[in-house]
Amino acid sequence: MKAGVLGAALLALALCGGAQAAEARAKPEDVARLMQLMQVDRMFAGMREQIGESMTQAALAAGGGQLGEAQQAILQRYMDRMAQLMFSEQSVAQVTGIVSKVYTDQLSAREVKDIIAFYESASGRSMMRKMPQITQQSMQLSLEWVRAMEPQMKVLAEEMQAELQQSLAEPAAAAAPAPTP
C-alpha cells in the first residue's frame, strides 16, 4: 500500500514537474524574435564568405601548391558551388530551424525574454553594430595565435609520424619468421 501511494506521489510530481518544465520553455515566436535581433541572417552571410575562403585555401594547400591556373579555376568553381549549396536559402532555413529548436529546448521563456531585452537595449544594439569588427578581430588574433604555434605543432606532427611508423614496423617484425641457422 505504501509503495503504491509513494509511486502515485512520484508519478504526480513527475507529471507536474514535466508540465512546469514545458511551460518554462521558450516560445518559438520569442526565439524567432531573438534570432532577428541577433541578426542571424547577416551572420550567415558573413560565414559564407569566411567559410568559402577557408575551403578554397584548404583545397589549394591540399594540392601542395602544384595546381596550375586551369586547375585553380576548376577548384574555385567547385568551392563556389559548395558554398552555394551550404548557404542556399533552403540550407540557411534548415540551419535556422535547427538553431531555433536548440534555443527553444535549452532556454527558458524568462531567459529568452531577458536576452531579447538586452538586444533591444542600447548596449545590445551597440554590440550588434560592433559584432562584425569583434568577430573579425577575434578571428585575426586567433589565426596569429595558431600561426605562432605552427613550429611546435610541426615538431609534434613529425614525432607522431615517426612513432606511428615505428609502431607499424614492430608488428611486422614480430610476425616475420625467425631466421633459421
ABEGO torsion letter per residue (X at the ends): XAAAAAAAAAAAAAAAAAAAAAAABBBAAAAAAAAAAAGAAAAAAAAAAAAAAAAAAAAAAAAGGABBAAAAAAAAAAAAAAAAAAABAAAAAAAAAAAAAAAAAABBAAAAAAAAAAAABAAAAAAAAAAAAAAAAAAAAAAAAAAAAAAAAAAAAAAAAAAAAAAAAAAAAAABBBBBX
